[in-house]
Amino acid sequence: MEKPLSADYDPHRPVSLLKTLGILRRGLGDPTIRLSQSEAWLAFGTPFGDATLQISKPAPTAPATFRAWGPGAHWAIGSAPNLLGALDDWSDFDARIKEGQFPEIIARTRSLHPDFVLPSTGRIFEHAAGAILEQRVTGIEANYAWRWLIRHLGQRAPGPAPEGLMIFPGPQKLASMRRWDWQKARVEGQRANTMARLLQVTGSLQWWAEKPVDHARPTTKAPGTLEAALGSVPGIGPWTIAETLQRSHGSSDHISVGDFHLADFVGQVLTGSRISDGQMLELLAPYAPHRQRVVRLLVLSGQKKQSFGPRYAPLDHRRR
């Protein structure tokens, strides 16, 4: 049996695996991740090949132990601390809380969940592809497509991984998809076309992904930024960019503008009323560059958005 690479890491602050890594899981049946309070298994591609990463952390305040298998094991071990917030600095946010610059619900939730941090994976293609699959459909439909692609084109995770742990297919395999394959995955033509355009620029996007992201100016469209590179792909807009950078780079400020539920949820919790995307941006503007932290803490607060109107039904793509 292949001997794993291993390393220990102490974040020197409490970190919850469930709260921190939950954003990486696309539905409870996601084949690429297994997640519990004390252990996480992740399978993914790296620039050097596939990797399986095991994170053991008995308690939020305990150090973590990493073990990795596969040709990408060195890369996985080297980037593993970033999954537990090594690049995530809350000092300015916490200082502003002490100064009373955030609503009481944010300050209270932060004090109740000091073990929540923002993870950074460094993997731009996987998260951009997942976000494209989620465009304008229900979570049920998006998760079905995600699992279908993995089970038909993905590969088993290397090493002694849990049964069923698999890796999302890389660009070359997805490029082999035909129209009828996308239909089987319940992905209609528009999303399939956007995915095809993503596949054409994956290499350059990964190059930009390795450059630092300026979280203090997250909405810049200046040429030469990762956000601009993503936004240059037809079919990829602010929502997809935000959903990608929240995972790949732990963005503290990118908001998923255009989300079906987000503006109503934020407005209802902070103002008691439903609001538009534009009003949400105005409401959250004083909290930059921490707007995503605010949104995630609102979710952790346990507040719920009242439900009105019909539910979205799964779409039939067989004739699309």
TIDOKE-563840 format. One record per residue (C-alpha): x, y, z; residue in one letter. Coordinates in nm, 3 decimals. Example, Ala and Ser with C-alpha at 12.3 -4.5 7.8 and 13.67 -1.06 7.14 Angstrom:
<pts>
u;v;w;bavex
1.230;-0.450;0.780;A
1.367;-0.106;0.714;S
</pts>
This chain:
<pts>
u;v;w;bavex
0.000;0.000;0.000;M
0.122;0.348;-0.087;E
0.275;0.529;0.208;K
0.111;0.868;0.268;P
0.280;1.200;0.308;L
0.191;1.353;0.643;S
0.221;1.678;0.830;A
0.088;1.843;1.144;D
-0.057;2.192;1.155;Y
-0.169;2.411;1.445;D
-0.387;2.704;1.335;P
-0.340;2.867;1.679;H
-0.712;2.943;1.687;R
-1.026;2.728;1.694;P
-1.129;2.590;1.355;V
-1.439;2.379;1.292;S
-1.413;2.137;1.000;L
-1.789;2.135;0.943;L
-1.838;2.512;0.947;K
-1.525;2.586;0.748;T
-1.521;2.313;0.482;L
-1.897;2.279;0.440;G
-1.894;2.537;0.159;I
-1.685;2.295;-0.050;L
-1.952;2.025;-0.041;R
-2.207;2.033;-0.325;R
-2.492;1.848;-0.159;G
-2.474;1.577;0.104;L
-2.404;1.317;-0.166;G
-2.100;1.495;-0.311;D
-1.855;1.217;-0.410;P
-1.549;1.446;-0.373;T
-1.572;1.501;0.003;I
-1.652;1.327;0.329;R
-1.697;1.560;0.623;L
-1.757;1.518;0.996;S
-1.680;1.712;1.312;Q
-1.339;1.549;1.356;S
-1.234;1.432;1.010;E
-1.245;1.534;0.645;A
-1.156;1.343;0.330;W
-1.115;1.542;0.008;L
-1.027;1.418;-0.341;A
-0.921;1.660;-0.613;F
-0.692;1.724;-0.906;G
-0.373;1.926;-0.865;T
-0.118;2.066;-1.115;P
0.084;1.749;-1.048;F
-0.191;1.488;-1.060;G
-0.473;1.353;-0.847;D
-0.463;1.363;-0.469;A
-0.654;1.241;-0.168;T
-0.625;1.448;0.148;L
-0.730;1.337;0.495;Q
-0.763;1.598;0.768;I
-0.793;1.475;1.126;S
-0.888;1.732;1.390;K
-1.039;1.586;1.709;P
-1.173;1.923;1.830;A
-1.189;2.283;1.705;P
-0.904;2.382;1.938;T
-0.687;2.079;1.858;A
-0.404;2.078;1.601;P
-0.472;1.911;1.267;A
-0.297;1.614;1.111;T
-0.279;1.592;0.731;F
-0.220;1.277;0.527;R
-0.214;1.270;0.148;A
-0.185;1.011;-0.127;W
-0.140;1.022;-0.503;G
0.086;1.206;-0.748;P
-0.049;1.538;-0.620;G
0.018;1.456;-0.254;A
0.298;1.712;-0.210;H
0.076;1.989;-0.349;W
-0.215;1.875;-0.132;A
-0.005;1.878;0.186;I
0.148;2.214;0.103;G
-0.189;2.380;0.048;S
-0.376;2.200;0.327;A
-0.328;2.476;0.590;P
-0.513;2.714;0.358;N
-0.819;2.489;0.386;L
-0.817;2.568;0.757;L
-0.786;2.943;0.715;G
-0.409;2.998;0.704;A
-0.471;3.283;0.458;L
-0.783;3.411;0.634;D
-0.716;3.714;0.856;D
-1.002;3.822;1.084;W
-0.805;4.084;1.279;S
-0.952;4.389;1.104;D
-1.303;4.243;1.119;F
-1.275;4.171;1.492;D
-1.133;4.516;1.560;A
-1.429;4.674;1.382;R
-1.666;4.461;1.588;I
-1.510;4.601;1.905;K
-1.563;4.949;1.766;E
-1.933;4.874;1.714;G
-1.923;4.897;1.334;Q
-2.131;4.583;1.271;F
-2.492;4.499;1.359;P
-2.549;4.327;1.690;E
-2.648;3.999;1.524;I
-2.311;3.988;1.347;I
-2.115;4.058;1.665;A
-2.314;3.798;1.857;R
-2.278;3.531;1.590;T
-1.904;3.594;1.561;R
-1.866;3.544;1.938;S
-2.068;3.221;1.920;L
-1.875;3.084;1.621;H
-1.508;3.183;1.660;P
-1.418;2.850;1.497;D
-1.552;2.953;1.156;F
-1.292;3.058;0.900;V
-1.287;3.098;0.521;L
-1.105;2.819;0.334;P
-0.891;2.865;0.023;S
-0.834;2.571;-0.211;T
-0.637;2.731;-0.496;G
-0.837;2.518;-0.742;R
-1.011;2.754;-0.984;I
-1.141;2.511;-1.251;F
-1.328;2.275;-1.020;E
-1.514;2.555;-0.843;H
-1.590;2.750;-1.160;A
-1.732;2.434;-1.318;A
-1.944;2.365;-1.011;G
-2.077;2.720;-1.011;A
-2.169;2.698;-1.380;I
-2.369;2.383;-1.310;L
-2.563;2.578;-1.044;E
-2.660;2.866;-1.274;Q
-3.037;2.928;-1.282;R
-3.141;2.582;-1.160;V
-3.243;2.427;-0.829;T
-2.986;2.278;-0.597;G
-3.133;1.935;-0.671;I
-3.066;1.975;-1.043;E
-2.716;2.117;-0.994;A
-2.613;1.845;-0.750;N
-2.746;1.576;-0.983;Y
-2.532;1.711;-1.268;A
-2.226;1.735;-1.042;W
-2.263;1.372;-0.931;R
-2.341;1.249;-1.285;W
-2.021;1.400;-1.426;L
-1.811;1.255;-1.146;I
-1.959;0.907;-1.165;R
-1.932;0.888;-1.545;H
-1.606;1.074;-1.608;L
-1.434;1.106;-1.272;G
-1.180;0.871;-1.121;Q
-1.143;0.697;-0.789;R
-0.946;0.883;-0.526;A
-0.593;0.745;-0.476;P
-0.485;0.577;-0.156;G
-0.700;0.410;0.111;P
-0.987;0.653;0.060;A
-1.341;0.589;0.182;P
-1.558;0.388;-0.053;E
-1.706;0.607;-0.326;G
-1.468;0.901;-0.282;L
-1.395;1.031;-0.632;M
-1.234;1.319;-0.819;I
-1.417;1.567;-1.040;F
-1.315;1.513;-1.404;P
-1.052;1.740;-1.551;G
-1.090;1.964;-1.856;P
-0.980;1.702;-2.109;Q
-1.244;1.454;-1.999;K
-1.519;1.714;-1.992;L
-1.415;1.825;-2.340;A
-1.512;1.478;-2.465;S
-1.875;1.536;-2.365;M
-2.130;1.547;-2.646;R
-2.467;1.723;-2.645;R
-2.654;1.407;-2.552;W
-2.412;1.346;-2.263;D
-2.494;1.688;-2.120;W
-2.863;1.608;-2.160;Q
-2.815;1.287;-1.960;K
-2.655;1.499;-1.689;A
-2.961;1.731;-1.705;R
-2.750;2.023;-1.825;V
-2.921;2.229;-2.094;E
-2.744;2.395;-2.386;G
-2.669;2.730;-2.225;Q
-2.480;2.588;-1.928;R
-2.311;2.329;-2.149;A
-2.189;2.603;-2.381;N
-2.058;2.808;-2.091;T
-1.874;2.500;-1.964;M
-1.720;2.449;-2.310;A
-1.593;2.808;-2.308;R
-1.449;2.756;-1.960;L
-1.259;2.450;-2.082;L
-1.089;2.660;-2.349;Q
-0.933;2.900;-2.099;V
-0.866;2.672;-1.802;T
-0.489;2.700;-1.831;G
-0.483;3.079;-1.828;S
-0.737;3.095;-1.545;L
-0.520;2.869;-1.329;Q
-0.223;3.096;-1.406;W
-0.419;3.396;-1.281;W
-0.547;3.191;-0.987;A
-0.194;3.166;-0.855;E
-0.165;3.545;-0.842;K
-0.272;3.727;-0.524;P
-0.634;3.852;-0.520;V
-0.685;4.207;-0.395;D
-0.973;4.154;-0.151;H
-0.970;4.526;-0.067;A
-1.084;4.599;-0.425;R
-1.289;4.289;-0.505;P
-1.507;4.445;-0.773;T
-1.224;4.574;-0.991;T
-1.252;4.481;-1.359;K
-0.905;4.600;-1.453;A
-0.726;4.374;-1.702;P
-0.477;4.145;-1.537;G
-0.693;4.030;-1.249;T
-0.838;3.687;-1.192;L
-1.184;3.836;-1.166;E
-1.146;4.004;-1.503;A
-1.018;3.680;-1.654;A
-1.321;3.492;-1.527;L
-1.557;3.767;-1.635;G
-1.416;3.759;-1.990;S
-1.569;3.412;-2.040;V
-1.917;3.451;-2.195;P
-2.176;3.307;-1.958;G
-1.973;3.380;-1.645;I
-2.101;3.681;-1.453;G
-2.080;3.827;-1.101;P
-2.270;3.540;-0.935;W
-2.046;3.269;-1.083;T
-1.733;3.471;-1.011;I
-1.833;3.517;-0.647;A
-1.926;3.151;-0.599;E
-1.589;3.052;-0.746;T
-1.365;3.292;-0.555;L
-1.539;3.224;-0.225;Q
-1.403;2.869;-0.252;R
-1.081;2.898;-0.452;S
-0.945;3.202;-0.270;H
-1.155;3.234;0.045;G
-1.276;3.576;-0.069;S
-1.393;3.777;0.228;S
-1.591;4.024;0.019;D
-1.740;3.868;-0.295;H
-2.120;3.844;-0.271;I
-2.332;3.613;-0.485;S
-2.531;3.890;-0.653;V
-2.817;3.740;-0.852;G
-2.880;3.454;-0.611;D
-3.247;3.361;-0.596;F
-3.263;3.381;-0.214;H
-2.969;3.588;-0.088;L
-3.096;3.947;-0.113;A
-3.430;3.858;0.045;D
-3.252;3.672;0.327;F
-3.003;3.951;0.400;V
-3.273;4.215;0.386;G
-3.511;4.026;0.609;Q
-3.247;3.959;0.877;V
-3.093;4.306;0.878;L
-3.396;4.525;0.800;T
-3.703;4.305;0.846;G
-3.799;4.341;0.479;S
-3.717;4.175;0.150;R
-3.485;4.381;-0.070;I
-3.339;4.379;-0.421;S
-2.980;4.299;-0.516;D
-2.907;4.670;-0.554;G
-3.045;4.744;-0.210;Q
-2.843;4.456;-0.065;M
-2.523;4.599;-0.210;L
-2.605;4.940;-0.059;E
-2.684;4.780;0.275;L
-2.360;4.582;0.287;L
-2.134;4.851;0.137;A
-2.017;4.988;0.476;P
-1.886;4.643;0.569;Y
-1.640;4.607;0.277;A
-1.399;4.432;0.247;P
-1.581;4.187;0.475;H
-1.920;4.158;0.307;R
-1.889;3.783;0.252;Q
-1.796;3.735;0.617;R
-2.113;3.922;0.710;V
-2.326;3.704;0.482;V
-2.175;3.381;0.612;R
-2.223;3.491;0.973;L
-2.586;3.576;0.900;L
-2.629;3.218;0.776;V
-2.460;3.083;1.090;L
-2.691;3.296;1.306;S
-2.972;3.050;1.240;G
-3.208;3.314;1.102;Q
-3.439;3.190;0.825;K
-3.600;3.364;0.530;K
-3.976;3.337;0.515;Q
-4.089;3.128;0.218;S
-4.341;3.263;-0.029;F
-4.443;3.157;-0.379;G
-4.410;2.831;-0.566;P
-4.106;2.607;-0.548;R
-3.891;2.561;-0.855;Y
-3.949;2.223;-1.015;A
-3.674;2.016;-1.180;P
-3.653;2.077;-1.554;L
-3.681;1.815;-1.828;D
-3.377;1.856;-2.056;H
-3.438;1.558;-2.281;R
-3.549;1.775;-2.574;R
-3.318;2.068;-2.506;R
</pts>
